[in-house]
């Protein structure tokens, strides 16, 4: 550590504490922490775990302002270690000490020239160049990401290993780095975000200033799923909820280390995040087809070229070539090497195109260099992102080509799939920056839900009606005479539904009778239903039986909103009724989306064709479904003790409001 500080030419005072040395590298040592002057900025505790607490108490007595604790064996080591870590946090809190760790490798500040890491470091002055900052809970991952950035020629401003985060965590350092001038992109590896709401607030600030956060967060396996009362709750995991929440604030969530490296490079070299689709230029007809398939699989749109662009390209191409997207310049590029550059410029000029990926067959290192040198002048300084790919796997590449591309700020890839995936992520980021956040929603008066646990359906329907959703006409009956009176008032056909908080899934227990057409059928259905319920649940006491109008057939959807303990409200929408468990065609979306944004999400369902009409069935009012989602979100905002509510099915029609046929609601203290 002392070697790091000396190599970085640290200009401040350095104090050494050693029980066994009076001098190290010509610098005087004191024997105890209590011999230090008061008010030291930061103490690096290079001591074993058993000495950490007493050393930290000594730092508190000397009014040390910050501390880095490297030792491991705390919260990750069992109950005893967890208790010691809580004590570390308590000492730091009581004495206003900003503490990093324990179980970390410290930090490096390459902007100001300071290393408080126990791994050997070299100063890497960054000047005024745009940099990557790295924050990771894993010390090894911190170094791994830094090495990858350096291999790509990307300067790094800071690396921070947060370890167990007894006091300071990932969010604290992101918050600082947003205001750090040289930092252009913040790369984050986090296995747990300990303060989700603050993370979202900090991410919102990064979004506002246009400083991207690229997050790699493991935890999407089946073992991470958490069950909920509703169908939709059990179909989504905490990881998926986190993804929806952070992406709403334009955090770029990636799945792999390679994707992290690639997105970071693209945003560092070319910070203008596109909102339009991508154009691909290649010299291979085979790759043109592969690229179209791959872009479809990663939802990266390839817009049709405008008539003006096609007209500009046509005289440049051989007669048999098609001016389309992807654009194949064919082997004509061997004869006219300038075609790559002129073709790229034509694509960049098209208003529908947000970025261009040039993916070239190299032939040989010499041919690859010649093609690149002919193309770079045409794309250098472009106002839209341009990515250059030289295919051929790990085949030889002229070093001059790599240097020329990086000098001109053009990201260089060997894998077109990696390049396209990075472009897709950056395009999604650009669109998230542009997305409207001022959602116009109806402000409901506060709603008090006194019942706790699973609410019977009739109470759930009273709630959704308060939220503005339409429910079938009906009322609660306590005996068959009540049921006959209600049916006479609302008109046949009717449906009977047994009501109890202990019977959330009524159909399975025989608690639903449908399409009752007259009084005689009503009496039979009443007797039959109660007999089935007694057989299935002999001790069950009903609140009553809901008698409702039989709703017309329509498209059955599911709409649900739940309150995640960490991330807040999240909504789910999809194909409902019996299909929800069979097909699981649902989308998890932010509860902050507008009706227009929800319509876009609905059209991304696998069953989206059903919304427009299919095989003679009419289409439905998609806006009515979107409106129901907004209404349920508003309902949970107005009822803070309501944990989740699911409408399944919500029946949608071509020309009328959607109707909530069944409601499952869960409330708590």
N, C-alpha and C positions, 0 to 999 in steps of 0.2 A: 504494500500500500504506500509506503514511504517512497519507494522507487517510482510508482505511478505519479505521485505528486511532484516529485523532482523532474521527471521527464516532461510533465505538463507545465513546468516552470511556474508552479503556483506561487503567487506573489504575497499571499497572506501569511500570518504567523502559523507555525506548526508546533504543537505541543505533544511531546511523547511521554507516555506513562508506562513504566516497566518495573516489575518487582525485582528483576534480576540484572538489569543493565543500568548503568549510569550514563551511557552514551551509545547512540546508534548513528552510524554514518557521519560522525562528527557533531551530532546534535545532542544536546543535554536531555536526559530523561529525569522525570520526577518519579518517586516511588509509589505514590497513591493519587487517586483522583482528587482527594481533598487538598492536595498541594497545587492544583491548577488555579489560575486566576478566574474570577467570576465573569460570567457573560460570554463564554466561548460560543461561537456560532453553531458548531456541530461536532459531536463526538462519534468516532467510529469505534465500535466495541468489538475489537478482535480478540474476544475472550471466549472460553468454552461456556456451554449452557449453564453450568452450575454457578458461574460467576456473573451472569448477566444481571440478575436482580439487584445484587449489592452494588455492582458498578453503576447501574442506572440510578439507584438511590443517591450515590455519590455525585453523579452528574446533576441530579435535581438540587442537591445542596449547593453546588457551585453555579446554579442558575444557567446551565447549558441550554441552549435554545432548540437544538435538534440532535437526533441520534440515529445512527445506522447500526442495526443489530444483525450480524451475519449468522450467528449460531442457529442450529436446527435442533429438533427434538421437542418442540413446543406443541402447538395444537395438532400437528400431524403425528405426534408420538403417543397419543392416548390421553386419558383423563387427567393424569398428573401434569402432563405438559400443557394441556388446555388451561388448567387452573393457573399455572405459571404465566401463560400468555395473557390471561385476563389481568393478572397482577401487573404485568408490563404495561398494559393499556391503562390501568388505573394510575400508576405512577406518572405516566406521560400526561394523562388528562389533568391530574391534580397539579402538575407543575408546568403546564403549557409547553410541553416538549413535542415538537414535530418529529415523529419516530417512523423510520422506514424499517420494515422487517417484522419479526425475525425470519430466519430461514430464507435469506435473500443474498444476492452477490453485490448489492449496492447500486451505484449509478455512475454514469459518465456524462459530463457536460462538455461537449467538444466546441461549443460556441465560446464559453468563457474560460475554458482551459482548467477544468477541475475533474479529477477522478477520485471517487471514493468507492472503488471496487477492489476486491482482493485478487482478482485475476490480473495478470500483467497486461497493461494497456499502453498504446502509443498515441501521442497527440495527433489529431487529424483536423487541422484548422479548416474551417468551412467558409470563412469570409462572409460574403453577402449572398452566397449561392443558396437556392431553395433546397431544403433538406427534409429528410425523413426523421421523425422522432419515434422511438420504440419504447413501449411500455408493456411489460409482461409479468405475470405472476410467477412464471418459471424463469429461473436464472439461466438455465441452459438454452431455453427458447429465445431469451433476450439476445444472447450471443449468436445463436443460429440465424436470427433475422438480420442482425447487423452484418454478419459475414455475407449473406445473400445480397444485401444492398450494396456492400462494397464491391462484390464481384460484378455487379451491374453498373458500377461507376456512379452510384448514388451517394452523395454526402449525407452523413448522419449527424444530427444536431445533439441528440440526447439518447441515452439508453438507461432505462430504469427497471430494475428487478424489484417487484413489490413483495414477493414472498407471501408470508401468512397474513399480512395486512392487519396487524394488531391495532394500528392507528391510521396511518396513511395508506390509501389504496389507489387502484388504477384511476378512479374518478378524479382524485385530487391532482394527479399529475397531468391528466388530460386537460383539466381546467386551467392549469398553469400554461401548458404548451399551446393552447389556443391563442394566447396573447404573445407567444414567443415569435419574434419577427422572422427568423430564418426557417422556422418549421413550416413546411407546406403541407405535409401529410403526416398523420399520426397512425402508426401501426400498433395494434393492440392484440395481445394474446391473453385471454381471460377464461379460466375454468369456472369461475363464479363471479358474478357481479353483485357485490354485497349490499349496495345501496341503489336499487334499480331506479327509484324515482329521481334521485339526484343525478344518476347517469343520464337519464332522459333529459333533465334540465340542462346539463352540460352539453349533451349532444345537440340540443336545440340551439344553444349558443354557437356551437361549431357550425351548424347549418346556416345560421344567420350571417356569419362572417365568411362562409364558403371554404372552410378548412376541413377537408374530409377525414373521417375516422374510418379506418379499415379494420374490422374486427374478425378475429378467428376465435370461435367459442365452441369447444367440443361439448357433446351432450345430447345428440339427436337420436341415440339408439333407442330401441324398444324399452330397455330397462329404465330410461329416463321418463317414460310416460307416467302421468299421475291420473288416477281415475277420478271421476266426478259423478254427481248424481245423474246428470243428463246423458243422453246418447252422445251429444257433440262434445261434452266435457271429457268423456273417456276416449275420444278419437284424436285428441290433441295433447301434446306434451308441453311441459314448461319451456322446453327449448323452442318449440314452435311459437308459443306466446311471446317469448323474448324476441324472436325474429320479427314478428309483426310489429312489436312496440318500437324496436330500435330502427327498423327500416322506415317507419313513419317519420323519424327525425333524420332521415337521410344517412344513417350509419350504413356503411357498405359491409354486409355480413358475408364472409367467404367461407368455403367449405374445406379448403386444403391449403397447405403451406405454399404450394406453387401458385395458387390463385392469389394468395396474400402478396407474394413477391411481385407478381405480374401487375396487379392492380396498383400497388404502390409505385412501381416504376412508371406506369402510364400516367398516373396523376401527378407525379413529381416532375416528369419531363413536359407534359402537356396538360396543364391544369384546367383548360377550358372543357368542362364536362358537357358532352353533346346531349341534345334532346331528340334529335332526328335519328332515323335508322342508319344502317351501315351500308356502304358500297364496297364490294370486293373486286380487286383487279388481279388477274392471274394470267399465266400463259399456258394453262393446262385445262383442257376441256374436262378431263377426269376429275380434277380437283374442284372445278366449278360445280359439278353435281354433288360431290361430297360436302362442299361448303354449304350449299343450300340446305341439305339434310341436317347438317350439324346446327346451323343457325336456327332452324325450326325447332330442334330439340332443346335449345337453350333460350328460346323466345327472344332471339335477336332479329328484329325485322329488317328485311332487305327491300327497301322501297323500289317501286318501279321508277325508272329514269324518266325525266321529263322529255317532251318532244324536242325541246331545244338541245338537251344533252345528247339525245340520240342523233339529232341532225349534225351536231358538232363531231360526234364520234364516227359517223358512217364513212366519210371520205378517208379516214385514217386506217380503217380496217379492210381486210380483203373482202371480196364480194360475198363469200360464204359465211363470214363471221356475223354474229348477232350482237347488236348494241343493246345489251341488257345488263341486269344485275343479278348474279355476279357477271363481270365483264371479262371475257377471255380474249386476249389480244392475239392468241394463236402463235404459231411459229413466225409470224410476221415480225415479232420483236427481234428475232435474230438478224433480220434484214434491215430493220429500222429500229435501232435500240432506243431512240428518242421517244418511241411510241409509249413506253411505260410512263414517262413523265407527262407527256401531253394527255394521255388517257387519264392519269390521276388528277391532273388539273381540271379536266372536264367534269370528272365525278365530283370534285370538291366544289365546283361552281354550281352544282345542282342544289336548289333550295331545299329539296326533300332529304338530302343526304347530310347526316350529322357527323360522320367520321368515315375514313377510308382505310381499309386493310389491303396492303399490297403483298401478295403471296406468290413468290417466284420459285420456279424450278432452277437450281443453281447451275446445273451442267458440270461446272468445274469451279475451283476457287477463282480462277482468272475471269471466267465468264460472269460469275456472281459479282466480282468486283467491278467489272465493266458496266454491268447492268445497274448496279447501285450508284456508281459515279455519274451515270447518265440520268438517273432518276432523282437523286437528292436535290439538285438545284431547283427542280420544279416543285418540290414539296416542302423544302425548308422554309420555315416561317409561316406555314399555312395557319389560317385562323381556325381551322377545324382539326381535331386530332387525326394524325396519320400514323399508322403502325406498319413497320416493314418486317416481312417474314421471308427468310431464306430457308426453303424446305430442304430435305435431305438428311434429317436426323442429326447425328453427330459428325457428319462429313466435314472435311476441312473447309475453313472459311478464311479469306484473306483478312489479316488483322486490320489492315487499312480501312476496310469496309466498316468494321465495328466502330473504329475510332471516328470515321467520318459521320456515321449515323448519330453517335452519341454527342459529338461536337455540335451537331445541328439540332439536338434535342428530340431526335426521332427514336422511339422505343424499338428495339431490335429483338426479334424472336426467331427461334428455330422450329417451333411447333405452331402451326396455324390454329389448331384447336385451342391452345393456351392463349394465343393472341385474341381470338374471337371471344373466348369466355371473359377475358379481362375487359374487352370493349363492351360486352353486354353488361357487365357490372357497372362500368363507368357511365354508360348510357342510362341505366336505371337510376344511378346517383343524380345525373343531370335532371332527369324527370322528377325525382323526388325533391330536388331543390326548387323546381318550378311549381310543384303541386300546391294547390290552394289549401291553406290551413284554417281559414276563417269559415268554419262550418256553420251554416245557418240552421240552428236547431231550436225547437220550441222549448222555452224554459217552463218546466212544470212546477207547480207549487210543491213544497215538501210533502212526502208521503210517508206515513208511519205504518210500518208492518209489525204488528204486535205478535203475530204467530211466529214461532221458531221451528226450524226443521223444514221438512217437505210439506208444502201447502196442498190441501186438496184442490182439485181442479177448479171448483166453482170460485174459490178465493183467488186463485191465479187468474181466472178470467175477469174477475172484478178489477184486479190490478191492471191487466193489459187494456181493459176498457178505459181506465183512467188515463192510460198512456195514449189513447186515441185509436187503438186497433178495434176492428169490428169483430164481434162474436155473434154466434147464432142466438136468436130469440129463445128465451127459456127461463126457468126458475128451479129452485130446489124444492123437491117434494118429500114429505115425511111419511106418507102412506099412499096407497093406490088411489084413494079419493082425491088427494092433492094432485097426483099425477094426471088424473082424468081432467081435472079443472084446468090445469096448465096447458095440456094438449088441446083442449077445446078453445082456449084463448089464442094460442099461437098457430093452431092449424096443423093438421096431419099432412104428410108423414112426420114422425118424431123419432128421437133416439133417447134411450135411457142409459145413464152412466152412474154407476155406484160411486159414492164420494166418501173418501177417508184419506187422511194423511198417511196411513199405513198401507195404502193401495195405490202406489204411483203408476203401476203398469196394470191397468184394470182388465184389459182384453184377455191377458193370459189366465186370469182367475175367473173369467166368465162374467165380469162386471160391466159388459157393454151389450146392449141390444139395439140393433139398427133397423131402420126402414119399417117402423110400426105404423100401419095404415089406418087403424080404427080403434074404437074402445075395446072390442073383444081381443084384438091382437095386443093391445096395451096391457090388459089384465094377464093374459098368458105370459107375455114377456116379463112382467113384474114378478110373477111366481117363479118362472124358470130362472131368472137371474138370481133371485135370492136363494134358490135351492143350490145353484152352482157355487155361490159364494159361501154358503154354509158348509158345503162339502170341502171346499178348498181352504177356507179359513173359519173354522167353527166358532172361534172366540171374537171374531171381528165385529165391532160396533160401527155402523155407518153414521156419518153426519146427516145423510139423506141421499136422495137420488136426483141427479140433474136431468130434467126433462127439457129437451131442446128441439128446435126445428131441424129437420134433416137437410143439410146444406146440399146444393147442386154439386155435381161432379165437376172437378177442375184439375189443374196441375198441382200435385201435393209437394210442397216445399217444407224445409225446416229452417227456422230462424231462431237463434239463441244468442244471449249475451250473458257473460259471467264476469265476476269481479275477481281477477287474479290477485292474490295476496301481495305479490311483488310488483307486478307491472300494470295493475289497474284494469280497466274495462277492456274486454276483447269480445268480438262478435264472430259468429259462425253462421254461414248461410249455405244451403245446398238442396239437393233433391231429398224430399222427406217421405213421410208415410212409411210403408214397409221397405222402401228402397234404401233408407239411410244406412241400415246395418248390412244389407246385401251388397250395395255398391260403394258406400262410403264416399260419395261424391259431394264433399263439402269443402268450403274455403274458409280459412281463418283470416279475419280482416280486422283492421283497426276500428275501434268504436268511434273514432273521430272522423270517419269518412263522410263525405256529403252524399246525397242521393245520386248525383252524377258519377262520382267515383265508385259507388256501390254497384251501379249499373254495369260499369266496366268489369268489376270483379265477377258479377253474375254471368257475364258473357264468357268468362274464362272457365266455367264449369265444364266438365266432360259432357254433361247432358244439356249444354247450352242450346242445342238445336230444338229441344222441346219447348224452350221459351218462345221461339219464333213460330212454332207449329210444325207438326211432323206426322206424316202418313194420314193426312186428312183431319187430324186434330188441330183446332185453331191455336194461334199463339196467345200469349197472356200479357197482361199489363206488367212489364218488368219494373216500371217505376213504382207500382204499388208494393211490390216485394221490397224494393230498396227503401221505400218510405217506412215499411214495417220495421226494418232493421233500425233506422234512425229513431223511431218511436220507442222501441225497446231500450235502446241506449239511453235515451232521455229519461225513461222510466227508472232505470237503475241509478242514474245520477240523482234523481229526486228521492229515491228510497235507499238511503245509505246502508240499511240493515238487510237489504235484498242481495243475496250472494249470486244467484243465477236464475235465469228464466228461459225456458225453451218452449217455443210454439211448434208443435209437430203433430199433425200437419197444419201448415198455413196454406190454405187452398187459394190459388191464384186463378183469375178469370180473364177473358179478353177485354171486358168492358165494365168491370165493377171493382170495388175495393176487395182486397184479399180478406179472407175470413179466418180467424184463429179457431180451429176446431178442437184442439187439445192443448192444454197449457200445463207445464211442470215448473213450479217455482220453489226455490229453496231460500230460506231466510235464517238469520242468526242474530246474536246480540250485537 
